Amino acid sequence: MDDEAFFRKNRDDLVRYATVLVGPSTAEDVVSTVVLRVLARRRLMDLNDARAYLFRGVLNESRTWLTRRRSSPTVDDVADTPMADPQPEVLAAVLALPAQQRAATYLVYWEGQSIAEASALMGIRPGTAKRYLHLARRTLKGVLNAN
Amino acid sequence: MPTEPDNIAEAFRSTYRHLVDQAPTSEAEWPPVFTIQGTTPMGRPRSGWIVAAGAFLITGSFWIGWLVAPGRSTPAADAFQVQTVTTAVAVPDTTGIPFTSPADAALAAALAQAPDLKDAQVTRIVGIYADDTTVDLRVQVQASDFCHWYGVAGHVQEGALEWRGGPALPCDE
């Protein structure tokens, strides 16, 4: 597979991942920044695990972007369409999670990755991924119990 | 993946279902061409240093137009073959003020060119060229009665890309 085919195959996954991390209006910008940065140095296919590399790049770039903006996406950022579910309080709580916790929970609960797979995509140890999941679950549990 | 269904897991899933529904769905193009939605509106200058950058850019004397050098081909550069560029796109030298994104660099260049510009948005970014240390892009900035492409160059500085905006090319040229 060449770079173009690889990019076309994985691009939507990366944009969805970035959307969860920084919101829809910035997601493509984050992905484009990461891809351009990689291509400025090497071919995608020269990477040992290009998909994991790009996922890590999107997470890191998203964290940089969130730091510059000094806030997480808000409900308003992602409420362009009618919201049947989730509850606004739950959505706000998830959006307020630190990026690493959101990334871990997204990969596990939405993408259906195992802890090992999610930690590989994030570039962290499985134990760290478990801790992010634990912290995120604890936060969300508090919100759900309050409701 | 946790196998035992619970309300917390379901809350995460329903939240992500909602978020994923918001993800942009434009077609993937190669070389990378992205449409940026909702980028910085330019109803007012965002900070004093952007105004300074505008004044700096408006002189025009610091920008040296140079063509993308033919023959400077690397594997990465091959991914950025020039696309339908019928007029030379000039890129700036490295004396400009760096920005953290190509969109910001282009918007600042547009503000320098048209200080009264309102509600301008970056609508397209086209990859032009890349080598080991440089990425050159064309960035389209649009507003009502305004559409220009800007040459924007990214340079690797201490592992991060810094972006500088260059001269404009009207969209219809």
Boltz contact constraints between the chains, C-beta under 6 A:
constraints:
  - contact:
      token1: [A, 3]
      token2: [B, 79]
      max_distance: 6.0
  - contact:
      token1: [A, 4]
      token2: [B, 30]
      max_distance: 6.0
  - contact:
      token1: [A, 7]
      token2: [B, 30]
      max_distance: 6.0
  - contact:
      token1: [A, 8]
      token2: [B, 28]
      max_distance: 6.0
  - contact:
      token1: [A, 11]
      token2: [B, 28]
      max_distance: 6.0
  - contact:
      token1: [A, 15]
      token2: [B, 23]
      max_distance: 6.0
  - contact:
      token1: [A, 15]
      token2: [B, 24]
      max_distance: 6.0
  - contact:
      token1: [A, 16]
      token2: [B, 20]
      max_distance: 6.0
  - contact:
      token1: [A, 16]
      token2: [B, 23]
      max_distance: 6.0
  - contact:
      token1: [A, 19]
      token2: [B, 19]
      max_distance: 6.0
  - contact:
      token1: [A, 19]
      token2: [B, 22]
      max_distance: 6.0
  - contact:
      token1: [A, 19]
      token2: [B, 23]
      max_distance: 6.0
  - contact:
      token1: [A, 20]
      token2: [B, 19]
      max_distance: 6.0
  - contact:
      token1: [A, 24]
      token2: [B, 22]
      max_distance: 6.0
  - contact:
      token1: [A, 24]
      token2: [B, 23]
      max_distance: 6.0
  - contact:
      token1: [A, 24]
      token2: [B, 24]
      max_distance: 6.0
  - contact:
      token1: [A, 25]
      token2: [B, 37]
      max_distance: 6.0
  - contact:
      token1: [A, 25]
      token2: [B, 38]
      max_distance: 6.0
  - contact:
      token1: [A, 28]
      token2: [B, 24]
      max_distance: 6.0
  - contact:
      token1: [A, 28]
      token2: [B, 34]
      max_distance: 6.0
  - contact:
      token1: [A, 29]
      token2: [B, 36]
      max_distance: 6.0
  - contact:
      token1: [A, 32]
      token2: [B, 32]
      max_distance: 6.0
  - contact:
      token1: [A, 32]
      token2: [B, 34]
      max_distance: 6.0
  - contact:
      token1: [A, 35]
      token2: [B, 32]
      max_distance: 6.0
  - contact:
      token1: [A, 36]
      token2: [B, 135]
      max_distance: 6.0
  - contact:
      token1: [A, 37]
      token2: [B, 161]
      max_distance: 6.0
  - contact:
      token1: [A, 39]
      token2: [B, 76]
      max_distance: 6.0
  - contact:
      token1: [A, 39]
      token2: [B, 79]
      max_distance: 6.0
  - contact:
      token1: [A, 39]
      token2: [B, 130]
      max_distance: 6.0
  - contact:
      token1: [A, 40]
      token2: [B, 76]
      max_distance: 6.0
  - contact:
      token1: [A, 40]
      token2: [B, 130]
      max_distance: 6.0
  - contact:
      token1: [A, 40]
      token2: [B, 135]
      max_distance: 6.0
  - contact:
      token1: [A, 43]
      token2: [B, 75]
      max_distance: 6.0
  - contact:
      token1: [A, 78]
      token2: [B, 19]
      max_distance: 6.0
  - contact:
      token1: [A, 78]
      token2: [B, 22]
      max_distance: 6.0
  - contact:
      token1: [A, 85]
      token2: [B, 14]
      max_distance: 6.0
  - contact:
      token1: [A, 86]
      token2: [B, 14]
      max_distance: 6.0
  - contact:
      token1: [A, 86]
      token2: [B, 15]
      max_distance: 6.0
  - contact:
      token1: [A, 86]
      token2: [B, 18]
      max_distance: 6.0
  - contact:
      token1: [A, 90]
      token2: [B, 11]
      max_distance: 6.0
  - contact:
      token1: [A, 90]
      token2: [B, 15]
      max_distance: 6.0
  - contact:
      token1: [A, 91]
      token2: [B, 15]
      max_distance: 6.0
  - contact:
      token1: [A, 94]
      token2: [B, 15]
      max_distance: 6.0
  - contact:
      token1: [A, 105]
      token2: [B, 12]
      max_distance: 6.0
  - contact:
      token1: [A, 106]
      token2: [B, 16]
      max_distance: 6.0
  - contact:
      token1: [A, 108]
      token2: [B, 1]
      max_distance: 6.0
  - contact:
      token1: [A, 109]
      token2: [B, 9]
      max_distance: 6.0
  - contact:
      token1: [A, 109]
      token2: [B, 12]
      max_distance: 6.0
  - contact:
      token1: [A, 109]
      token2: [B, 13]
      max_distance: 6.0
  - contact:
      token1: [A, 110]
      token2: [B, 16]
      max_distance: 6.0
  - contact:
      token1: [A, 112]
      token2: [B, 1]
      max_distance: 6.0
  - contact:
      token1: [A, 114]
      token2: [B, 1]
      max_distance: 6.0
  - contact:
      token1: [A, 137]
      token2: [B, 8]
      max_distance: 6.0
  - contact:
      token1: [A, 140]
      token2: [B, 8]
      max_distance: 6.0
  - contact:
      token1: [A, 140]
      token2: [B, 11]
      max_distance: 6.0
  - contact:
      token1: [A, 141]
      token2: [B, 8]
      max_distance: 6.0
